[in-house]
Amino acid sequence: MPATSTDLRTPTAAQASHDRTAAATTTPAVRAVGLGRTFATAHGPREVLRGIDLDIRAGEIVAILGPSGAGKSTLLRLIGGLDAPTAGAVQVSGATVTDTDERTAVAFQEPRLLPWRSIAHNVSLGLPRGTTPGDARERVAELLHLVGLDHAAAQRPREVSGGMAQRAALARALARDPDVLLLDEPFGALDALTRLRMQDLLCEIHAARPTTVVLVTHDVEEALYLADRVVLLRSLDAGSASVARTLAVPGARPRDRADRALARLRAELLEGLGVDTHPRPTPEENR
């Protein structure tokens, strides 16, 4: 039977669902267009970010690398609505960021837990407003299990290790089920072994809950182990944009840290950061 005019004008529920899914697939989780940030100082304006055009796909992990002062944390704050751009705009899930909202959540280098509250209570502080007590208990228990802190729910922050406190901070950031998780050097204050374990934990969490992640780090190895792409920022000079280059990282997570392909990318990134990866011969070798 031929379709009626009503059939052509009115989509079915299945068609509407398909359209929403297609839109979610094609709309970047994060989009920056002509993004810039200039700060007023006693010595005049100081431009930190310039001309950033960047799309981040839903479910992608993107690492932001760059020398100190290149604006890595500033970029993260702009995405999260913690600061306002002086040029351009940022969109999250297709809507322009004008203030902080529940589409993003942030975890910092320090856990920033309330010392007088239990680990479970600290995690619950990240829940959306209006969450019922029953739903809150269930969600907190789920998150504590996800980060391996079931046994520490009743403990205070001073009673757990630094790595455990950082896991609690990560659980708190995930509590509202954000569209975009912003991580500002979240493992930078941890010892080397705990840092590696936390990187593995982030991979496991992302596999279980593939939210979009934007990670600021100074650690090239960390960026290559965790990210789908690495965005390298540079210190600004006349006429240049902030993004020096973007590199795609091959291979699925979890990756082999000794992979030769990663070693080549590591050398490229270090050179982009101004680090000489070609050792100079010693005087004895020149003889």
C-alpha positions in Angstrom: 0.0 0.0 0.0 1.4 3.4 -0.9 2.3 5.7 2.0 -0.1 8.4 2.9 0.9 12.1 3.2 0.6 11.7 7.0 3.1 8.8 6.9 5.6 11.0 5.1 5.2 14.0 7.5 5.0 12.2 10.8 8.0 10.0 11.8 7.4 6.8 13.8 8.9 6.5 17.3 11.6 4.2 15.8 12.4 6.8 13.2 12.6 9.5 15.8 14.9 7.4 17.9 17.1 6.7 14.9 17.3 10.4 14.1 18.3 11.2 17.7 21.0 8.5 17.7 22.3 9.8 14.3 22.5 13.3 15.7 24.3 12.2 18.8 26.8 10.3 16.6 27.5 13.3 14.3 27.5 16.0 17.0 31.0 16.3 18.6 31.0 15.9 22.4 33.2 19.0 22.5 33.7 21.6 19.8 36.0 24.6 20.1 35.8 27.3 17.4 38.3 30.1 17.2 38.8 29.7 20.9 41.1 32.2 22.7 41.8 33.4 26.2 43.7 36.6 27.1 44.3 37.7 30.7 44.7 41.2 32.0 47.9 41.7 34.0 49.7 44.6 35.6 52.1 44.6 32.6 49.3 44.5 30.0 47.2 41.8 28.3 48.7 38.3 28.3 47.4 35.9 25.6 47.4 32.3 26.7 45.3 30.6 24.0 44.7 31.6 20.4 42.7 30.2 17.5 41.8 26.8 18.8 39.6 24.8 16.5 39.0 21.3 17.9 36.4 18.6 17.7 36.3 15.7 20.2 34.1 12.8 19.4 31.8 11.2 21.9 33.5 8.4 23.8 37.0 9.6 22.8 39.9 10.1 25.2 41.9 13.2 24.2 45.1 14.1 26.0 46.3 17.7 26.1 50.1 18.1 26.1 52.3 21.2 26.0 55.0 23.2 27.8 54.2 25.0 31.0 52.3 28.2 30.3 50.9 26.9 27.0 47.3 27.0 28.4 46.5 23.4 29.0 44.6 23.9 32.2 43.0 27.1 30.8 41.6 25.1 27.9 40.2 22.5 30.3 38.6 25.3 32.4 37.0 26.8 29.3 35.5 23.4 28.3 34.1 23.0 31.8 32.6 26.5 32.1 35.0 27.4 34.9 36.3 30.4 32.8 35.0 32.4 29.9 36.8 32.8 26.6 37.8 36.2 25.2 37.5 34.9 21.6 35.5 32.1 20.0 33.3 29.6 21.8 33.1 26.1 23.2 30.2 23.7 22.8 29.5 20.6 24.8 27.0 18.1 23.3 26.0 20.8 20.7 25.2 23.5 23.3 27.4 26.5 23.9 29.1 26.6 27.3 28.3 29.7 29.2 28.6 28.5 32.8 29.3 25.4 34.8 26.6 22.7 34.3 26.0 19.0 34.7 27.2 18.1 31.3 30.8 18.2 32.5 32.7 17.1 35.6 36.2 17.8 36.7 38.8 15.8 38.7 42.0 17.7 39.8 45.5 16.7 40.7 44.5 16.9 44.4 41.5 14.8 45.5 39.9 17.7 47.3 37.8 15.4 49.6 36.1 16.7 52.7 38.2 15.4 55.6 35.3 15.1 58.0 33.2 13.1 55.7 33.4 9.4 54.8 34.6 8.2 51.4 31.0 7.3 50.4 29.7 10.7 51.5 32.4 12.5 49.5 31.4 10.5 46.4 27.7 11.3 46.9 28.5 15.0 46.7 28.9 14.6 42.9 25.3 13.3 42.5 22.8 15.5 40.6 20.5 17.6 42.7 17.2 15.9 43.5 18.6 12.3 43.6 16.5 10.4 46.0 18.2 8.8 49.1 17.6 5.3 47.8 19.0 6.1 44.3 21.9 7.9 45.9 22.9 4.8 48.0 22.7 2.6 45.0 24.7 4.9 42.7 27.4 5.5 45.3 27.7 1.7 45.9 28.0 1.1 42.2 30.7 3.8 41.8 32.7 2.6 44.8 32.7 -0.9 43.3 33.7 0.5 39.9 36.8 2.1 41.4 37.6 -0.7 43.9 36.7 1.1 47.1 33.8 -1.0 48.4 35.8 -1.8 51.5 36.6 1.8 52.2 33.2 3.4 52.0 33.0 4.3 55.8 36.6 5.5 56.1 37.7 9.1 56.2 40.1 10.5 53.7 43.0 10.6 56.3 42.6 6.8 56.7 43.2 5.9 53.0 46.2 6.2 50.7 46.7 8.9 48.1 45.8 6.5 45.3 42.6 5.5 47.1 41.7 9.2 47.7 42.2 9.9 44.0 40.0 7.0 43.1 37.3 8.5 45.3 37.7 11.8 43.6 37.3 10.1 40.2 34.1 8.3 41.4 32.7 11.6 42.6 33.3 13.2 39.2 31.5 10.2 37.5 28.6 10.4 39.9 26.5 12.7 37.7 27.2 10.6 34.6 28.7 13.5 32.7 28.9 13.9 29.0 32.5 15.0 29.3 35.0 14.1 32.1 37.7 16.7 32.5 40.9 15.5 34.2 43.6 18.0 35.1 46.8 16.0 35.8 44.7 13.7 38.0 47.7 11.3 38.7 50.5 13.9 38.9 50.8 13.8 42.7 51.0 10.0 43.0 54.1 7.8 43.2 55.2 6.1 39.9 53.7 2.7 40.7 50.3 4.0 41.9 50.2 6.3 38.8 50.5 3.3 36.5 47.8 1.5 38.4 45.5 4.5 38.2 46.1 4.7 34.4 45.0 1.1 34.1 42.0 1.9 36.3 41.0 4.7 34.0 41.2 2.4 31.0 38.9 -0.1 32.9 36.4 2.6 33.8 36.3 3.9 30.3 35.7 0.4 28.9 32.8 0.0 31.4 31.5 3.6 30.9 32.8 5.1 27.7 32.3 8.8 28.5 34.3 11.4 26.7 37.5 12.2 28.5 39.8 15.3 28.1 43.0 14.7 30.0 45.7 17.4 30.8 49.0 15.8 31.5 52.8 16.6 31.3 53.5 12.9 30.9 54.1 11.9 27.3 53.9 8.1 28.2 50.6 8.6 30.0 49.2 10.5 27.1 50.2 7.7 24.6 48.9 4.9 26.9 45.5 6.4 27.5 44.5 8.7 24.6 43.0 8.1 21.2 44.5 11.4 20.2 47.1 13.8 21.6 46.7 17.5 21.1 50.0 19.3 21.4 49.9 23.0 22.5 52.7 25.4 22.0 53.7 28.6 23.7 52.4 31.5 21.6 54.5 33.7 19.3 53.5 36.2 16.6 50.8 34.8 14.4 50.8 31.2 15.6 47.7 29.3 16.8 47.9 27.4 20.1 47.5 23.9 18.6 50.9 22.8 17.2 49.7 19.4 16.0 47.3 16.6 16.7 48.5 13.0 16.7 46.3 9.9 16.5 47.5 7.0 18.7 47.2 3.6 17.2 46.0 0.5 18.9 43.1 -0.4 21.3 43.3 0.0 25.0 44.9 -1.4 27.1 48.1 -0.9 25.1 51.5 -2.4 25.3 53.7 0.2 27.0 56.7 -1.1 25.1 55.1 -0.9 21.7 57.5 0.4 19.1 54.8 2.5 17.4 54.3 4.3 20.7 58.1 4.8 21.0 58.1 6.6 17.7 55.2 8.9 18.7 56.9 9.5 22.0 60.0 10.8 20.2 57.8 13.1 18.0 56.0 14.5 21.0 59.1 15.1 23.0 60.7 16.9 20.0 57.5 19.0 19.8 58.0 19.9 23.4 61.6 21.0 22.7 63.3 17.8 24.2 66.2 16.5 22.2 65.7 12.7 21.8 69.0 12.2 19.9 71.8 11.7 22.4 75.0 13.6 21.5 78.2 11.5 21.3 80.5 11.8 24.2 84.0 13.1 23.7 85.4 9.5 23.9 83.0 8.4 21.2 84.2 11.2 18.9 87.9 10.1 19.1 
